[in-house]
Amino acid sequence: MYYCIVFLVIDMKLRIRDMREDADLTQQQIAAFLRCDQSLYSKYERGERVVPLDVVIKLAGFYHTSVDYLVGLTNQRKPYP
């Protein structure tokens, strides 16, 4: 169980960073959207803080993807139609 959680955190931190970079956005811009400090968002991307579920949902909506993709449960980037 512990290994599964670690892999999900690793997948998510890489995926939220990749999604941000693919959209040519800064951490500051995403932090402003989430209404948090850039330093906190940076910790999410580095895996130093667990991303709360409400933040994961907001990011999925922002990037037009699924929560499953962000947390690494699927490799399908876009949600089903």
N, C-alpha and C positions, 0 to 999 in steps of 0.2 A: 504494500500500500504506500509506504513512504517513497519508494522509487517512482511510482506513478505520479505522485504529487510533485516531486522534483522535476520530472520531465515536463509536466504541464506548465510549471513556472518558467522553465527554460524556453519552451516553445512560445509562451505568451510574451516574454520579454523580447525575444527576437522578432516576433510577428508585429508587435505594436511599434517597434522601432522601424522595421522594414516598411510597414504601411505608412508611417509618417514620412519617411525618406522618399518613398515612391510618390507621395503627394507633394513633395518639395516644401514641406512645412517644418518649422522649427519646434523645439520642445516648448518654447515660450508660447507659440501660437496654440498648441494643443492644450497647454496648461490653462491658457485664458479661456478656451472653450469649456474645459472641465471646471473652471473657477477654482483652481488650486495654484500653489506656487510651482514655479519651474523646477525648483530643487526636489519637490515631492514627485513630480512627474518623472524626473530624471531617475529617481530611485525605483520607480516602477519599471522603467526600461532596463535598468541594471539588475533587476531582480532582488533589490535590497528591501523592498516593501511589497507586501501582497496587494494586488490590485483589487479593491472592493468590487463586489458584484455590480453595484450601480454604475461604477466607472466603466467596467467591461461592457455593460449594455450600452452606455453612451458612446463608447468608442466604436462598437459594432455598428451602431446607427450612423455615426459620423462617416465611417469608411464604407458604408453600404455592404457590410459583410455579416457573417453570423458570429454569434458568441462561440459556437463550436469551433469555428476556424481560429479565432483569436486564442482560445485556450488549448488548441492543438488536438481536438477530437476529430477533425476532418482536415483534409488538405484542399478541399474545394473552397477557393477564396470567395467566390460570389455565392450568395444564398440561392436556394432553389427558387424558380420563378413563381 
